[in-house]
C-alpha cells in the first residue's frame, strides 16, 4: 500500500527528461503522470504511431491527463497493481519524480522488468537531496517540508546521485547513464544581474553534483540477475 499523494501538481512538460526518451520506442508508460504534462513531450519525440499510456494514483489528476495531453490511455491506480495484466508490454517506463514518494522503491524496481519488452529501458528523474540550497539550509538547522520541490511533504525517500545508482544496481539493473538536470545556475544565467551570470559560469567548479536539482537515470534489467535486497 502506497501513501496517498497530493492534488497540487501542475502540468510539467519535463523537457529535462526529453533527451533520455529511447528513440524508436513504440509503447511507453508514464508512471505517476500527474495532470499529463509529459504526454505531449513523449508524443512529440515518438510520433503518432507510438502508444503512450499514463498511470496516476490521484483520480483528479488522472482525469486531467486524459484530456488534450496525447495519451492513448490513462489508468487510475498505483504501479504495479493497476497494470498486472500487461506483462512484457512497454519499451520504456518512466518514473518522473515518483520513486521518492514510494515507501519501498526497491521493490517497485524489482517488479518493473516483467512489464518491459526484451530490450526495454527504465528512465527515472529523481530529485537529489545533495542539492546545494537544501544542504545550506540544513547547515543552518533547517529542514522545512513544502508542497512541492526537493522537500515535498509527501517524499518518503531521499537520494544522492551515488545512492540512486546503487539502488538500481542492487535491484538487478545496468545503469546506462545518470545525468544531472535542472541546475540552480539556470536562473542565474538568465538573470539581468551580471554577478549572478558570472556565478553561473563558475558554478560547476565549487558545487559539482550539488548544483543539480535532479538526476535522470537510464537503466536496463540485467538478464538472469538475482536482485539484492534493499
N, C-alpha and C positions, 0 to 999 in steps of 0.2 A: 504493500500500500504506500503510495507516494503522498507527500504532504500537499495540501491544497495550494493553488497558485493564485496570483493576483490578476485582476482585470484592469491593469493600469498601463499596459504597454501599447504604444502607438506603432504604426507601420514603420518598418525599418528595412530598407532595400538590401542591407548588408553587402554593400559594394566591396567591403573589405574581404569578403569571402568569395566574391565572384571569380578572382583569378585561380581559385582552387577547385572550381567545378570541373569534374572529369570530362574532357571533350569526348563526344560520341556516346555518352550515356543516354539510354533510351527510356529508362524508367527510374525515377528518383523519388525519395521520400524525405520530406522536411519535418523532422520531429520537433514538436513544440513550435509550430509555425506561427503562433500568435494570431494577430489580425491579418497576416498574409503578406507582409511587405517583401519577403524574399521570393515570393512566387513570380513576380514579373522579372526579377533578376535571373531566376532559373529559366524562365520561358525565353528570355532574350538570348541566353547563352546556348540553349539546347534546341530551340526551334519548336514549331508547332507539332512535329511528329512525336516528340517525347511525351511520355506520360508523367505528369507531375502530381504527386499525392502529398497532402498535408495531414499532419496529425496534431491535434491540440486538445489539451485537457480541460481548458476553460471554455464552456459551451458558447458564451457570448463572443469570445474571440474567434472560435472556430466558425461561427455563423458569419462574422465579418469577413473572414478569409475566403468564404465561398463565393463572394461577390466581387467580380472585377479584378481578381488577383492572378488569374492564369492557371489555377489549379484545376485538374480534371476531377479531383475528388478531395474532400476534406473530411477526415474521420475524427469524431469526438472521442477522446479517451487517452489512456496512458500507453506508452510503449513498455513492454511488447504485447501486453494482453489484448489491446484493441486490434492487433494485426496477426493474431495467432494462426489465421487461416491463409497466410500469404508467404509461406517459406520459399526461399530462393528467388524472390521476385525482383529485387532492386539492384541496379548497377551502382548506385550511390545513395548513402543515407547520411543526412546532415543533422547535426546537433549544434545549433547556434544558440549559445547562452542557455544551455539546457542541463548539461551534466552536473553543474554546480548546484542545481536545485534538487538533485536526487539523493536520497539517503545512502543508497548503495550503487554509485555509478559503475563500479567494477562488475557487479552482477549484470547490469544492463549491457555493458560492453561484451560480456560473455555471451549474451543472448543474440547480439547483432548478427554474427556470421550466418545463422540459419536463415536470415531474411535476405542475404546478399546473393547475387549471381556469382558464378565461379571466379570472375576477376573483379568483383565489386570492391568499392572503396568506402571508408568512413571519413567524413570531414567534420571536424568539431571545432567551433570557435569557443574558447574558454577564457574568461577573464583571469588576469594574473594578480594575485594578492601582493606581488612584489612591485606593483605599480608605485612609482615614486611618491605621488601625493598621499597615498594610503600609508606608506612607510613613514613619511614625515609626520603625519598626524599621529601615528602610533607612538613615535618617539616623543611626542608631546603629551602622550597619555590619552589619546582619543581613538575610539573605535566606534563610530556612530553609524548605525544602520539607517538606510534611506529606502525610499520606494523603488528606485532604480539605480543601477550602477554597480560598481565593484562590490560594494557593501549592501547590495539589495537585501532587504529584510527576509526574503524567502530563500537566500543562499544557505545551504547547509554543509557544503564542502568548499574548500579553498585550495588553490593550486598555484605553484610557480611553473615556469617552463620545464624545469627538470622533473617535477613530480607529475606533470601531465604526461610526459614521455614515459616515465616509469609506470604510470597507471596503464597505459595502452600495452606496453610490453609485458606487464605482469598478467594481462588478460589474453595473451596469445597473438598479439599483433606485431607486424613490422611497421615501424613509423617511417614513412617515406619523407616527410618534412614536418617541421614545426616552426612556423614563421611568425614573427611579430607583426601586429597590425594595430592601427589606431594609436599613433604616438601622441603624447601630451604636447609635443612640439608642433603639431599640425596647426593648432590655432595660433600659436606664437608666430609661425612662419607667415600666416596670413594677416598678422596684426599690422596696424599702422605704426606701432611703436618700434623704432629701429633697434632698441635694446633687446626687445623680445625676439625680433627677427634674427639678431646676432646670436642670441642664446639658442635658438632653434638649430642654427648651423653647427654648433658645437655640442649639442645635446647627446649624441651617441658616445662621446668620449668619456664624460664622467658618469653617465647614467646606465649605459648598456641596456640589459633587459628591463631595467626599471622604467624605461621610457614608454613601454608598450602597455596599453590597456588590455589587449587580448593577444593570445597566440592562436593560430589556426593549425590544427593537427590534421594531417592526411595520413591514413594508415590502411593496411590491408591485413586480413587474418592470415596467419601462417598455417598452411595446410598441415594437418596432423599434429599440431601443437597441443600440449596439455596445459591450459591456463593455470597460473599460480593463484593462490588466494590473495585477497586484498590485504 
